[in-house]
Amino acid sequence: MALMYQQKLHPSIPFITSLTPSHYHSKPHLFFYSKTTRLFSLFATQPLPIFHSSSPIFLPFLQEEDEEEPEPEPELEPEPEPEQEQEDDDSKDPLRRFFESRTSTQDPQREGRLSLQKNRRSSWHLATDTDFEDEMVAGSGDEDSLEEENQQLGSENFDLGPLAEEGVVKEILQIARTLPQNLTLGEVLEDFEKRVGVKECVEVLGLMGRESLFMGCLYFFEWMGLQEPSLVTPRACSVLFPLLGRAGMGEKLMILFTNLPKEKEFRDVHVYNAAISGLMASERYDDAWKVYKAMEANNVCPDHVTCSIMITIMRKIGRSAKEAWDFFERMNRKGVKWSPEVLGALVKSFCDEGLKSEALIIVIEMARKGVFPNAIVYNTLMDAFSKSNRVEEAEGLFAEMKTKGIKPTSATFNILMDAYSRRMQPDVVERLLVEMQDSNLEPNAKSYTCLISAYARQKMSDMAADAFLRMKKDGISPTSHSYTALIHAYSVTGWHEKAYIAFENMQKERLKPSIETYTALLDAFRRAGDTQTLMRIWKLMMKEKIKGTQVTFNTLVDGFAKQGCYMEARDVISEFGKIGLQPTVMTYNMLINAYARGGQHSKMPQLLKEMNTLDLKPDSITYSTMIYAYVRVRDFKRAFFYHKNMVKSGQVPDAKSYEKLRSILDVKAARKNKKDRSAILGIINSKMGLSKAKKGKKDEFWKNRKKHVRIKNSTSSTR
């Protein structure tokens, strides 16, 4: 009802309509085809009429938020050509043609906001306690689950359905489970010749793959090829290739593919798709392209799965959204049908480049052709909007999913929980957990990690620890991200002992600490000023060959320098320089602050010279730190000097900070000017003979003596 009311208030707001094939409306869609340029010329049929939902959902895909600075979007222009040919090439660009074929639609002057759940506020503040916090809680969202879902968009569904362990299949599986290390599966299957058929072989491969018996799959496939007649079929290849890819055996997969029988039945699109999918899973993208080229050379027609896999590979190797769109159009010309998998792969490519509005347009255009977004597509869009701090739009997509009857997944809720965790709203995350359970979805470790991170950002370590215990009580095993969030919660509240205990518990559970875990732990002891433990953790990192990041670097430098361990801080700079991490302006600001606190004011100009050598431009914090340092030791000459340099370089801090700095300098300047004025007047009066002669101490003594006698005499006469 709130959403319907919102639309009544803003009837001009664009939205994605509920596109269901059972109900249609004759009103024109928000976007129309150009008369001169036909988009998707392969499909000459009339577009499906559009059904407008009774509760339209707000999705602002034409206009950015007024108060938000728009993200820089990559140019999707063609490569520069000679000037005389540039105009023609631009007109042929498929992506330009796609967007220019839309008729102009008036954008609303002010976009309305969704009526969200209670306390899902639209204004928030990021934690400003330290510059280290963002990296320490990195990975607390649901990126892994979302990536797994996106992998599904670019791979074929090879699910074999329910497989029963019966008869000969059960016997082979039992042998594979208990096989001695010095034997291969093919060597112990002599008794099964002529007893196993093609169907049973596929079932054995599928069951062993589910139990991660990948080497057994490989040797069993080899045994299949040695039988007379051969039991190797295209279906068996379609099952085996993705399994080998997930096991990281891309090299063996490529050997098997190259040596496939030359019969026509193996020139099947499903075999090629399985090989490309497996090579993508093992990150052998060059080999995947070779398989695709072989597919074209053998005149094997690609399908929608081929298209989605190749678009996903293009995204992973850094190809642009424009190139993905070009490939998509080429597939259209080859007769490839559209599907949610293709739609999802395209949407992900556009969202990764920040082209969220264009991704929404693609969703609408494909829906007009009968290809409707599924939960994975919605999750991709929601994740893109939430990472851009546009949580209201993500909420709108979430509401639209439920309106269209699309059941949200665990990743859907985790995306929203991560967004509100970043907004420091743990109460909203708690309600989303309840809503998730009401939807018959069990919260996972990532769900609770979002809650722990939300409490950590609010510096509520007790509540974060309580959420961690609730997760374990529910039978959910913590991940390294969960422990990282808990360590960060203890760190920001000064419980460095508890942070180290959590780190030890993590190691006892055989969870490998990530670089974010080490950074959070280092920050805890940086705050506590415990340089000995700081050094011990750093040595443990080097022993485990964990490469630090710039945040780790700055944490160590600040921790050592603030405690007067300047040599150790310099050692950190040297060690990180060996792995290519050079000091930044922030690093030198920390060093300058530490030297000032330690009374090493004479070393600060030298640090400025080092910054100049490294082409690092001092900022307002650099100058302000030095000015305050010299004011504290009453060296006003240097303080005024660096204030002058700060103004000249244009590195003035914000108005409030600068007003405070100027008020201090003005007071010091007034005192200095008063003393200078008094000294100058004294010199002038002395030279002109206007100054009074100074009396010596002897004169002062006799003057006071005479005054005392006079007072005494007057007192005695009165008596």
Secondary structure, DSSP 4 states (H G I P E B T S, - for coil): -HHHHHHHH-TT--------TT--B-SPPSS---SS--TTTT--SPPPPBPPPSS------SS--TTSPPPP----PPPP--HHHHHHHHHH-HHHHHHHTSPP-PPPSS------STT--S------S-TTHHHHTTT-SSHHHHHHHHHHHTS-----------HHHHHHHHHHHT--TT--GGGG-GGGTTT--HHHHHHHHHHHHHTT-HHHHHHHHHHHHTSSS----HHHHHHHHHHHHHTT-HHHHHHHHHT---SGGG--HHHHHHHHHHHHHTT-HHHHHHHHHHHHHTTPPP-HHHHHHHHHHHHHTT--HHHHHHHHHHHHHTTPPP-HHHHHHHHHHHHHTT-HHHHHHHHHHHHHTT----HHHHHHHHHHHHHTT-HHHHHHHHHHHHHTTPPP-HHHHHHHHHHHHHTT-HHHHHHHHHHHHHTT----HHHHHHHHHHHHHTT-HHHHHHHHHHHHHTTPPP-HHHHHHHHHHHHHTT-HHHHHHHHHHHHHTTPPP-HHHHHHHHHHHHHHT-HHHHHHHHHHHHHTT----HHHHHHHHHHHHHTT-HHHHHHHHHHHHHTT----HHHHHHHHHHHHHTT-GGGHHHHHHHHHHTTPPP-HHHHHHHHHHHHHTT-HHHHHHHHHHHHHHT----HHHHHHHHHHHHHHHHHHHHHHHHHHHHHHHHHTT-SPPPP-HHHHHHHHHHHHHHHHHHHHHH-
